[in-house]
Amino acid sequence: MFLGARSTQAEYFDAERPPEELSAFFRALARVNRLFAFTEPFQRFLPQLLDNCGGCRSLSILDLGAGDGSLGRTLSAWASRQHWEWRITNLDVSLAALRLNPAGQNVAGSALAMPFRESSFDVVVVSQMTHHLADDLAREHLREAWRVARRGILLSDLHRNLLLYATLWLLCGLSRSGQTFRNDALLSVKRGWRVPELQQLAAQAGIPQAEVKLYFGARILLLASKQK
């Protein structure tokens, strides 16, 4: 059945690519992300995850698979408008991607074995990165995220469904993003998640009482707090 099971095919940009290709990829990704308001779940649910407490005013946040750092820049600017200070550390395995964000606090490393002590950050966030991993690696990545988080984690990723696939197929065609980007975007949906799949991985990763839910059809969110 189409989209019945996660694809195991690697995406083109999962491997290192020339800087000019990578820069063009992130520009195309930014256009699609703006259309889907990719930062909105973090703006909405991070304060809720932390019980709308005054502790939101000052947070250390680790962004896993941060790429060019666009999520962190947007979140820190938004937090500043709330008169909050959110300090973002970007972790990515790609040095070329991190170089696109020279002003950021960047760390080159794997989300499967991070160079941080336990509870190093208040919150760990992950945006559209986990689907790049096979199930066993995704489980290890979740375990590592939970290890280095002091207060909780919030993950947003793609929901594997036909409507999102068709929508991206149309948007990528209209935006003339290029065949390579379009192929990767559609493959990302094929590698996306269903709620029971991510719920099971969270349980296997030792994350107690993780909440996994569908969000506006296009995303799946995983929220887990250590404050309960």
Order of alpha helices (4+ residues) and beta strands (2+ residues): alpha-alpha-beta-alpha-beta-alpha-beta-beta-alpha-beta-alpha-alpha-alpha-beta-beta
